[in-house]
Amino acid sequence: MFDYRVEAGNPARLGVTRNGKDINFAVVVRDRKDCCLLLYKKGTEEIAAKLSFTEEMRFGDICTMQIRRLPVNEYEYNYLIDGEVTPDPYARVICGREKWGTRPEGVHALRSGMQAERFFWQGDRPLMLPYEECILYVTHVRGFTMDPSSRSRHPGTFAGIKEKIPYLKSMGINQLELMPVYEFAEYEQKRPSKKHMPVSRSAAEQINYWGYADAYYFAPKASYSASGNPVRELKELVRELHKNGIELILEFYFPVRTNPHMILDCIRCWVAEYHIDGVHVNSQGTPLGSLVFDPQLSCTKIMSESFTLEEYYEPGYEPACRRLAEYNDDFLQKSRRFLKGDEDMLGQIAWSMRRNPGQQAVVNYVACHNGFTLADVVSYDVKHNEDNGEENRDGSSYNCSCNYGEEGPTASRKLKQLRERQVRNAFLLMLLSQGVPAIYGGDEMGNSQGGNNNAWCQDNETAWIQWSRKKADRRLREFVKDAIQFRKRSGAFGRSKEYTMKDHLAKGMPDLSYHGKRAWYGEFETCSRQMGILYAGCYTGGETCYVVYNMHTADQELALPILPKGERWHVAADTGREEHAFYSPGEEPVLKEQKVVTVPPRTILILAGKKR
């Protein structure tokens, strides 16, 4: 018998909240529809109580009641709205989807849970790393460790990612972004609302692997938990990431017309309760202005496709905490086109590489989940999405990729070497740019999706990261690790201020300059595919650095700027070398010729000015 005292509640906070020892329920019910609170015995579909919201419990469109001394550990709940059983959109826990890929059957199979367990954060706080110090790694919770090659004890879970923190730290990663971790349905009645997704195949036959759909945004995904307690397990992951100097960014996809108040409440909840460092949200479904101006989020990183900065900041104003970041495919398209040698790309990639505005950061990436992996960028001319069931009609046809003579895997050693070099070049284009470099998980180990550029429904080896132990892929991992370390120890990259391309402090040379066959004269003609970029050590506080790019199919000779007296050019890195492309600090060989440098085709050289 249910004998707890029930009274009108507080409409100020939606969802379930504590008021001393009492529990407050509040839910939005539009159009004056009938509404009841259903309480279940925990872990069952047995209704323990059905409590109607009276008129005195209605405040506008909010129905709210308070139950005296309700033991939250003994109950789960739903709402009965106009005769339809509805889980709470503000629920902190969703019960009934504990196993990945299940379809809850029955109207009471999916229930809202109440979280009562305290978590001891041990003094943990968001890290608040400056964007210029961040190396971002983007992955999917399930796909990161699900493949047996990951050798994870808890594959496909938050605990599995926690196991891999030493790996991320060893690579130099200090910012992790996870694709949706909130409670979404793997099987939907309608297709997920995301660009390029299929429309004709039955949703009952396809799994929503990515998670871009309507969801219970306040609850971590139960099937991503190895322990059966997703709330605690995710908090443990956050705490351990922070202990190792790694921030956590969570991606949220809000369909158009999602209630803006709910979006703001959602982001506030994750920041306050899970100590996350930032969010990546879609601009079309999200009221970005509300997030930017919210005082509770004043130190939280916010990433999106674009921001209307003139609505947020006065002209010339630079915020003390640069927390906004533009996150779109602009750099991806330009870098891929420059990489494969398209005409008229030199000026565009040069601008993108130095771009570093004061009011917002920019996120630079060459591959992401919505397209080819980096290995596939250099292995396929066209998409191969036949396994998605749409006769290869889904997914973007604009991939800016090149197979260099043979579609897909090859037995040609020469072609393999070229592709490997192009992957190294792609990583350097990203890591030697001024924005936040974002590595798509698995690219650093040569992961391929077999040419599938829209793996939203591929919950299998296609989308799971293959933790390759091939010699070539081990070399690539070491290259990426060395490149990240070079970026971090050089003062030329990852700066808080944009280069002016002027000698504004009268040091004798501009802070950044471009060079071609003649020193100090960049060649940005339509047919040019080579350039030298000089980063003046007198401005960066380190060694003068000269990076030479050649995406022609033939050798190119570029002039070398004259160094200060007593210094000579040394080779710091050469992507033409299969192994040890980066020389160890102090062991860089002297360049034989000090006036010109000959760069092999499709090669990037990094030269450093050092004392003789």
Secondary structure, DSSP 4 states (H G I P E B T S, - for coil): -----EEE--TTS-EEEEETTEEEEEEE-GGG--EEEEEEETTS--EEEEEE--GGGEETTEEEEEETT--GGGEEEEEEETTEEE--TT-SEEES--STT----STTSSEEE--------TT-------GGG--EEEE-HHHHH-SGGG--SSTTSHHHHHHTHHHHHHHT--EEEES--EEE-SS-SS----TT---SS-GGG----S--SSEEEEEE-GGG-SSS-HHHHHHHHHHHHHHTT-EEEEEE---TT--HHHHHHHHHHHHHHH---EEEE-SSSS-HHHHHH-GGGTTSEEEES---GGGTS-TT---SS--EEE-SSHHHHHHHHHHTT-TT-HHHHHHHHH---SS-EEEE-S--SSS--HHHHTT-SS---GGGTSTT-SS-S------TTSSS----HHHHHHHHHHHHHHHHHHHTSSSEEEEETTGGGT---TT-S--TT--STTTS------HHHHHHHHHHHHHHHHHHH-TTSS-SS---SS-TT-SSS-SEEEESSBTTB----TT--EEEEEE-HHHHSS--EEEEEE-SSS-EEEE-PPPSTTEEEEEEEETT-SS--BPPTT-PPBPS-SSEEEE-TTEEEEEEEEE-
